[in-house]
């Protein structure tokens, strides 16, 4: 079914409550593991419908944040989401405490029960009002970002559409574009500071009411960190500081020479060539058509996947002024359909949607017929491997998108991917500091960010800009507001995806087969054992990052 034709149904919370009340009672009275599992299948079907409607409601709000009906539905979903999560958790406790748990673990997986344990520690009815307030604050931040109207050179842009000007080949143009962006954030920074201050205090209060010292531990549980915790992440960041920050400094010096400037300034960020960054050839429709040709050639599995996406119009990628910023892939269980939301803006980011987001969607597609929903409850450090690795597996088809500037794109993509690693760690360390010290003022938070810039991005000169040079850059990073501690998952996944890059350069077919194996493993095993099965090394082990940096140096 086409995405636009999928019917949306307003969720009746009373029906949801009645369903869970009956399910919990029946499940407690089950006479065998087999009977309890059959009841659990009813849960799959019911929650598949509920999840589909929640995602459709959010998606239709995101594609036009000014549309009244879905704006109200989005607010309603913000309100009922925590209630449904709590009902879900109450039911999960019945499974967790079941006398037939051994049978259920065999059917559903040990991973699922570890995830239930973490979920049990993450929510309680007494904090539902705080969770509802948290959702409303996030939506308020999203509205500020989505409604940005930035005047520049006689036109009006939102943040996504301004991207092309921020990376313009003319240095004066991009300097003025960055100034326009800075002025917009200066105009709303106090409001964003207020939202974030309330979010930090709200989340801290949630944590304390659940018995935690700070939000950090609760945040890890909500991210379903079932295989590693803070100590492992801190050691990982240490390895990045030691091996990747010096490496990226070398890349920045190469980039300075590539673009022919005496000193790199913040408005040179993300610019790689004097004749401008390579931009995709053709219209959005032609880019999607090239994507279909690429995936038809890559493998039988990717051909089937992309044809399905195209036939069912499961892309909404055109940038519009009232569209939510950013991009994502999600999945509609009722229709077994992945879908992709993005904002094409005429830059290479448009092609990254066809590779990165399609990596997510491909994994969702190849596991879509697995009846055990828990097998697809993928933690994000795994999910991002699927997407980031696909960026590398599609290197051989970039001529379809960039023509004779294919090599420029590949050079840019590799340098940019490596440069991202320290930045992602900086976002993560910033959040740890913020939630360890929730009493900090907005000015103190900005001072923390400014200091972290010296550690993780020492090459970056904000040239006295009144917003960015005072530690404001983090306010444009939505993940900090949406989902604390998510961002490090991108970094963990990046270094695993780079292992695939090294592997495919030696044996593409073997690397692809192991990637396909990883996609199909989904969430059936814990993180490090799963990497091992796919022939990959854990990013947490000492020496992995140092060895990877040495390998990637040979690619630059």
N, C-alpha and C positions, 0 to 999 in steps of 0.2 A: 504494500500500500504506500502511496506517495505521502511524504511527511505532511504536506499541506492539507491532505484529506483525512488525516488521523483525527478522530473526534476527541475533543477534550471534555471531560466530565468533572464538574465541581465536586470536590471530595466532601462527602457527608461524614463528619467526624463522629456522629452518634453511631453510624453503621460500622465504622472502624472499631470503635470501642466495643460494640456488641459482638463483632467477629472475634476480637481477641479474648473477650470474657468467655465465650463459648469454647474457643480453641484451648485456652489455658485449662478450663475445667475438664474437657475431654482428654487432653494430653496427660493430665495428672491421674486420670482414671484408666489410662491405657493398660491393657493386660499383657502386653508384650512389646518388644522393640519394634517388631514388624508393624504392629498397630500404630505405635507412636510415629513411626516414619510415614505411614500412609496419611496420618493427620498432618504431618509436616509438609506433605505435598500440597495440601489445601492452603497452607500458609504461602507456599511458593506462588500459587496461582493468584491468591487474593492480593498479596503484596506486590506481585508483578503488575497488577492493574493500578494499584495505588501509586506505585513508583512511576509508572508510565504517565499518569495524570499530573503528578508533581513536576516531572521533567518537561512535559509538554507546556504546562502553565508557565514555568520559569523561562523556557526557550521562547515562547511567544511574547513574553514581556521583554526579553533581552533583544529581540529583533526590532522592537520599537518601544522604547521606554516611555514614550509620550502617550501610548494608546491606553485609554482609560480602563477598559474591561480587564485586560491582563495585568495592568498595574495594580488593580484592586485584588486580583487573584494572587499576585505575587505577595502582596501584604498578608493575605489570608494564609498562604503557604508558610510564610515566615512565622505566623502565629501558631499554626497547627503542627508544624514540623517537629518541634520538641516534644509535643504530646504523643505523636505517633512514634517517635524514637523511644520514648519511655515505655509505651505499650509493647513495642517490639522487644525492649530489654526485659520487661517482666515475663514475656513468653520465653525468651532465651534462657532465663533462670530455670524454668521448668525443664528445659532440655539439659542444662548444665547439671542439675541435681537429679536427673532421671536414674532410676534403678537399672535402666537398660542403656546406660551411657556407653558401655563398651561396644554394643551393637551400633549405636548411633555414630560413634566415632569412626567405626569401620565404613559406614555409609557416607558420612558427611566429611570426615577428615579430622585429625587431631588439631590441625591448624585452626579450623572453625571453632573448636572449643576453647583454644587459647584466646581467640578473638572475642568470644563471648565473655570470658573472664575479664578481659580488659574493658569491654563495654559495660559490664556490671559495675566497674569501678568509676565509670565516667558520667553517670546520669542518675538522678533521683527526682522523684516528683517535687521535692521541696525547692529544686533549683529551676523548675520549668519557667517561672516568670523571668528569671535572669536570662535564660536561653532565648526566650522570645524577644527580650530587650536587645540581646546581642545580635540577633538576626535583623532587627529593625535598624540598628546602628550600621551594620554592614550595608544594608540596602541604601541607607542615607549616603554613605561614602560612594557607592556605585552611582547614585544619582548625580552627585557632584562631578564625578569623572565623565559620565556619559553626557551630561548636559553642557560640558565645556564649549564655549563659543569663542574661538581665538581668532581675532582679526589679524590677517597677515597679507601684505601686498595686494590689498583690494579684495581679498576673499575672506570667507569665514570658515574656519576648520574646527573639527573636534580633535581630540588628542591622537586618535588612530590615523586620521587623514593627514594630520600635520607631519607625520613620520617622513614622508617623501621630502619635505622641505628641510627637516632636521639633518638629512643625509645628502643634501644637494651638493653637486660637484663644485659649485661656486662657494668659496669660503665665506664671503660676506653674507650671502643669502642664508646659509645655515647658521651663521652667528646671529643674525637677526631673528631667525626662526626659533632658536634656543632662547633668545631674549624674550620673544613673545610667549613661549611656554613658561619661562620663569615668571613672567609678569602675571600669567594666569594663576599659577600656583601661589604666588605672593598674595593674590587677591582672595584666595580661599584657604590659605595655610592655617589661619587661626581656627577656622571651622573644622578643618581636618584634624588639627591638633586636639580639638575638643572631642571629636568623635573617637579618636584613638585613645585619648586619656580615659574616656568612659569605657571603651572596650577593655583596656588593660585592667581597670578597676573592677569591671563586671566579671571578667574571667577569673581574676584573683579571688573575688568573693565566691564564685562558683566553686573554685578549688578548695577554699577554706571551709565552706559548708559541707564539702564531701570529705574533709579530714586531711587534706594535703597542706603542706607548708607553703607551696607556691603553685602557680599555674603550670610550671614546666612539666611536672610529672603527669598532671591531668592532660596536658596537651599531647604528651607522648602517647598516653593511652588512647586519646581520641584519634590520633594518627595511626592507631593499631600497630605500634612498634612492638611486634611480637617476637623479635629476634635480636634486638640490640637496644641499647639505652644511651643515656647521656655520655657516659664514659667513652663508649665506642665512637660516638660522633665527635667528641672533643679531640680524641686521638686522630681521627680522620682529618679534621680541620688543621691539626698540627702538621700532618704530613703534607697537606696542600700548601700551607705557608712555607714549608721547607723546600718542596720540590716544584710546585707549580707557580708560585708568585715570582721567583727569579726567572723562570721560563717565560712567563707572560711579559715580564719587563723586556726581555730580549725581543719578543714578538712586537711589542709596542715601538721599539727602536726601528725594527724593520718597517713597520707601518709608517712611522714618521718619514722615513726615506721614500717609501712608496708614494706618499701624497705630497712630498716636496715642501715640507714646512720646517722652520727652524726649531719650533717648540710645539708640542702637542697641547692643544687646549680642549676643554670639555666639548666644544662645538665641533671638534674633529673626531669625537668618539663615534665609532661605527662607520667611519669613512675609510676606504681602503685604497682608492685609486684616484689619480689626478683627473681622469676623465669621468669620475663618478662611479659609484657602485653599479655593478651589472644589474639591470632591471629586466624582468621577464618580457618576452616578446608576445604581443598579441593581447586580445581582450580576455576578460575573466572566463568567458565561454571557451575560448581557444586554449587557455591554460588548463581548464578541466578536461578538454578533449585530449591534450597532450598527456595529461595524467592517466587517462584511460588507455592510451596507446602504450605508455610506459609500463603500467601494471599488467597489461595483456602480455607483454614480452617478458616480464620479470619471472613469473611462475604461474602455473595453472591456478594455484590458490589465490594469488593476488588478482588475476584476471576475473575470476568468479566474484570476488569481493567487490572490485571497483565497478563491475557491470551492475551488480545489485544496488550499489550506492547511487549510480547514475540513473538507472531505470526508476528508482523510487524517490528521486530528487531529494536525497538526504544531505544536501549541502545548502547552507545559507551563508555565503561568503562575501557578498557585495557590501562594501562600506557605505553606511548611511549616517546622517548627522544625528539621528535620535537612537542609534543602535548602541547597545552596551559595548564598551571597549573590550579588546582582547579576543581570545579564541579558545575553543575547547571542543572535545568530543564527549558525547555521552551515549547512553544505551537505553532503548525502550524495550523492556522485557516482554510486554504484551505482543509486540510485533517482531521481536527478535532482530531489531534494527539498530545499528549504530547510526549516529548522525553527527554532523560537524557544523559548528558555528565559528565564523571568523569575520574579519574585516579586511578585505583586499584593499590595498592602498597604492598599488603600482610599484612596489618595491619587491626585493627578493623574498621578503616575508610571505608574499602570496604563494610562492613555490614551497616555502617551508610548511605551509598549511597542507599542501598536497603530499608532503613527505611525513612530517611530524605527526599531525593530527590523524593522518591516514594510517600511521603505525599503530596508534591507539585503536582506531576503528577496525583495522585488520585483525588485531588480536581479539577484539570483541566478536568479530564475525566468525573466526575459526572455532570459537568455543560456544557459539550461540545455541547449539542444540544440547549442551550438557544440562540435564535436568536438575543437577545439584547446584543450586544458586550459589552456595558458599564457595564452590570451586572458582567462582569469578569475583569473589570479594578480594580483589588484588590490592595489596598495599602499594602506595604511590611510588616508592623507590623501585618497585618492580615494573609497574605500569609505564613509567617513563623510560625504561630500557627499551620497551617495544617501539616507542615513538622515536626516540633519539637514534636508535640503531637503524631504523628505516631511512633516516636522513642519509646515512652512509651507504646503505645497500642500493640506493637510487642514484648514486654518483654517476654511473655509466650512462644515464639518460638525460643529463642536464643540458645537452645540446638542444634538446627539444624545447627547452624553456628559455635558454640564453643565447642560442646560436653561436656565433664566433667568440662570445665572451664566456663560454663555458668554463674555460680554465681559470678565468678571473673569479668566477663564482666559487669554484672549488677551493681556490686559495683563500678567498674571503671567508667561506664557511668554516674551513678548518681553523684559521686564525681566530675567528669569532667564537667558535665552540671552545677552544682552549682558554681564551680570555675570560669566558663566562665563569669558569671554575672558581677562581678566587672570589668573584662577586657573589656567587651563590652562597659561599661560606660566610661572607660578610653579613648577608641578610640573616643567616641562621644565628651567628654569634650576637648580632644586634638584638634579636628577639630573646635570646637567653638572658642577656643583660637586662632588658626591659622588664621581663617577667620575674627576674630575681629581685628587682628593685622597683616594684610597681608604684612606689611613692614619688618617683622622679617627676620633675616638671617637664612640660613640653620642651622648654629650652635645654634642659639637661639631656633629654633624649637626642635632640639634634646635635648636641656636643659629643655624645657617644658615637653617633654615626660619623661625624666629621673626623673623630680620632681613628675609627676603624678604617676609614678611607686611606689613611697613611700606612696601615698595615697590609691591606689587601689590594689597594689600587694606588700604589705610590707614584705611578706615572701620571695620574690624572690631575690636571690643573684647572680649577674652576674659575680662574682669572678674576677673582673678586666678585663674582655674581652674587647679588644680595640674597638670593634664595638658595641656590645650589651650593655656594661656597660656605654657607652657614649650616650645612648638614641637613638640608631639606629633601635631598634626592629620594629618600625612602618613601616619601608620601605618594610617589607615582607607582610604587610597587604594590599592586593590589593584593598579592598573596599575604602580605603582612597583616592586612585587615581581614581577609576572608578566612584564612586557615593557618593559624600559627604553627610554625615548625614544618610546614609542607616544603619550603623552598630547598632545603638540603637534599630532598629526594631527587630533585633535578640534577644536583651535583653528583650524588651517588650513581644515578643512572647514566650520567654523562661519561664517567670514567669506565663504566662497564661497556657502554656503547663504543667507546674508543678501543676497548679490547677487541670488539667485533671488527672495527676498522682495520686494526693490525692483522687480524686473522684473515679477513676477506682479501687483503692485499697479497696474502700468501696462497690462499685456496678459497676462492669465492663460494664455490658450491658447498664445500664442507661447512663454511661459516653460515651460509644461508640455512642449511639443514638443521644446524644447532639452534639458530634463531627461531626457526619454525617449531622446534622441540620446546624451546623456552615459552613461546606463545601458548602452546597446547598444555604445558604444565600449569599455566595460569596460577592459581593460589592453592594448589594441591599439596605443596610442601613449604617449609620455612625457607627464608631468604637465602642463607648461605648454602644449605644442602641443595637447593634448587639451582643456584649458580654452578655448583660443583657438577650436578647432573648435565648441565648444558656446556660444560667444559670451560667455565669462566672462574676468575679469581675474585675473592671477596675484597672489596675496597678497604675493609677494616684491618686487614692483616698487614703488619709492618712489612715494608718493602714493595707492596703492590703499586703504590703511587709513584715511588721513585723509579721503579722499572718502567712503568707506563710513560712517565715524563720522558725518559730516555728514548723509548720507542717513538713517541710522537715528535720528538726533536728531529728525527730522521725524515719525517713527513713534511716539515716546514721548509 
